Amino acid sequence: MLYYAVVFLVIALVAGLLGFGGIAGASAGIAQILFFVFLALLVLSLIAGLFRRAS
């Protein structure tokens, strides 16, 4: 999932350089959402791993 966030970020940067503001904004928004979803899943995975080891 982090891979897709990076891909959309690169698309946003390229579109921004070429002057496509709408596409760049949409791609940056998607990249930001995917990054935060990845971050939330990472935190949940770490917490689950800590509880699993404690048991």
C-alpha positions as CSV (number, residue, x, y, z in Angstrom):
1,M,0.0,0.0,0.0
2,L,2.9,2.3,0.7
3,Y,4.0,1.6,-2.9
4,Y,0.7,3.0,-4.2
5,A,1.1,6.1,-2.1
6,V,4.5,6.7,-3.5
7,V,3.2,6.1,-7.1
8,F,0.4,8.6,-6.7
9,L,2.9,11.1,-5.1
10,V,5.2,10.8,-8.2
11,I,2.2,11.2,-10.5
12,A,1.2,14.4,-8.6
13,L,4.7,15.8,-8.8
14,V,5.0,15.1,-12.5
15,A,1.5,16.5,-13.2
16,G,2.3,19.6,-11.1
17,L,5.5,20.2,-13.1
18,L,3.6,19.9,-16.3
19,G,0.9,22.4,-15.2
20,F,-2.0,20.0,-14.7
21,G,-3.3,21.4,-11.4
22,G,-6.4,19.3,-11.1
23,I,-4.7,16.0,-11.7
24,A,-1.8,17.0,-9.4
25,G,-4.2,17.9,-6.6
26,A,-6.2,14.7,-7.0
27,S,-3.1,12.5,-7.1
28,A,-1.6,14.2,-4.1
29,G,-4.9,13.7,-2.1
30,I,-5.0,10.0,-3.0
31,A,-1.3,9.6,-2.0
32,Q,-2.0,11.4,1.3
33,I,-5.0,9.2,2.1
34,L,-3.1,6.0,1.3
35,F,-0.1,7.1,3.4
36,F,-2.3,7.7,6.4
37,V,-4.1,4.3,5.9
38,F,-0.7,2.6,5.7
39,L,0.4,4.4,8.9
40,A,-2.7,3.4,10.8
41,L,-2.3,-0.2,9.6
42,L,1.4,-0.2,10.7
43,V,0.4,1.1,14.2
44,L,-2.3,-1.5,14.5
45,S,0.1,-4.2,13.4
46,L,2.7,-3.2,16.0
47,I,0.2,-3.1,18.8
48,A,-1.2,-6.5,17.8
49,G,2.4,-7.8,17.8
50,L,3.0,-6.5,21.3
51,F,-0.1,-8.1,22.6
52,R,0.7,-11.4,20.9
53,R,4.1,-11.5,22.5
54,A,2.8,-10.7,25.9
55,S,0.3,-13.6,25.9
